[in-house]
Amino acid sequence: MSEPNVFLLPDLGEGLTEAELVNWLVSVGDEIRVDQPIAEVETAKSMVEVPSPYAGMVAILHGEPGQTLDVGKPLISVNAAGTPASLPRADIGATPAADAAATAYREEEKAGSGNVLIGYGTPGGHGQARRSRPRKAAATTAGANVSAPASTPPSQGRPGTVSSPLVRRMARENGIDLNSLIGTGTAGLITRRDVESAISAPSLPTTPVAAPTKEAPAEAPVTGTDPTSRDTDIDSRTGLRIAARTPVKGVRKAVAANMSRSRTEIPEATVWVDADATALVELREGMKKQNADNTPGLLAFIARFVTSGLKKYPELNTRFQTAHEAEDSELKEIIGFDGINLGFAAQTDRGLVVPSIRNADKLSARQLDTEIRRLSKVAREGKATPAELGSGTFTLNNYGVFGVDGSAAIINYPEVAILGVGRIIDKPWVVNGEIAVRKVVELTLVFDHRVCDGGAAGGFLRHVADAIENPTSALADL
């Protein structure tokens, strides 16, 4: 029998070493085609659908949802088309005792997660587990105390047999007494499906945890090392009970790492200026009256001024390569680019991400607006590709949408500068020697002092501010 094709988790973005498995899109036994999406994974940069490079029958899924997988490790094993699904190598030649242990282990894992443990796969062929008993009638409620036909006695253990912490927690949180259930798993093991059935069956006798009896004891005490403990999970420093523990992973983990590295390695400096945006606002309002459906947003105009400024001051569109990143440990160099990939900060449910517009310097304000809207949408949906999220050379951060005027932003490592744009608000402004109410915006540039000095940074910032204050003249020259 030929060996299955094993697809290793690829590097889904530049330099990524791991990804979290969010969801399988196929099951063991499924026939799949080349390039068919097989799993959703969350990298440090985006949510990605991973396509299969092989066609055939799914033999093994090497992971469970929520698990972090290393790049280069097995993701899925696929038998060539026409080859029946077979047991993984771990099961070949196993003794009956080992088979029984593996089966029990699989049942325990399925009780908690509904997925098969890595390395065991599913028993039998075609992705279906062999059953030691016939299916129950459709009218039978799983988990209820219903007698099976005499000819097919159920495999029953003692009441309340459960081995999965997830199942115990689910029962506890929903007031389900595990001692009142008969499990449908191996040796009477109570599975997640049994508890879910009990939750959805209001007539099922349960004993709330808040009112324990001798026949149905309350939840056993938990230790202080159990993160679900409600009584002993106390913070030693403050003496307060810990209300929540949030794992730092995915996008949040990447943001934390990048921000820490940025502040650790980059000697940053900040310059800022207030700009009179009245003319820009009026220009856009006039365009909108003529063509409401095809008028760029203010951010697109500013993005166009930024790309113009970066062409004039290319030092800010570079990357500083440190010694440990270069092949020669003594080498340090500033890498310039033939083109501008303009990133812009976008807030999503998964955290802050920075999609980038490729070759933004070649686009008009209207084309930039189209790309900003498209990339914002795919970023919010978690569908932006690693290339769209990891290829920027300069970042534009519009924090004015949060109602704030200014911010000393952190450079999006490994870039060397970031321009922040605050909200546009009415302020008193001197115009031709007289006080007038104008639309004013604060621009803040944070830059890496290793790549340029204040002259280049100030020149760039002034270029953008002047374009905002005189947009008609600036656009005529672009």
Buried (B, 14 or more C-beta within 10 A) or exposed (E): EEEBBBBBBEBBBEEBEBBBBBEBBBEBBBBBEEEBEBBBBBBBBBBBBBBBBBBBBBBBBBBBBEBBBEBEEBBBBBBEEEBEBBBBEBBEEBEEEEEEEBBBBBBBBBBBBEBBBBBBBBBBEEBEBEEEEEEBEEEBBBBBEEEBEEEEEBBEBEBBBBBBEBBBBBBBEBBBBBBBBBBBBBEBBBBBBBBBBBBEBEEBEBBEBEEEEEEBBBBEEBEEEEEEBEEEBEEEEEEEEEEEEEEEBBBBBBBBEBBEEBEEBBEBBBBBBBBBBBBBBEBBEEBEEEEEEEBBBBBBBBBBBBBBBBEEBBBBBBBBBBEEEEEEEEEEBBEEBEEBBBBBBBBBEBEBBBBBBBEBBEBEBBBBBBBBEBBBEBBBEBEBBBBBBBBBBBBBBBBBEEEEBBBEBBBBBBBBBBBBBBBBBEBEBEEEEEEEEBBBBBBBBBBBEBBBEEEBBBBBBBBBBBBBBBBEEBBEEE
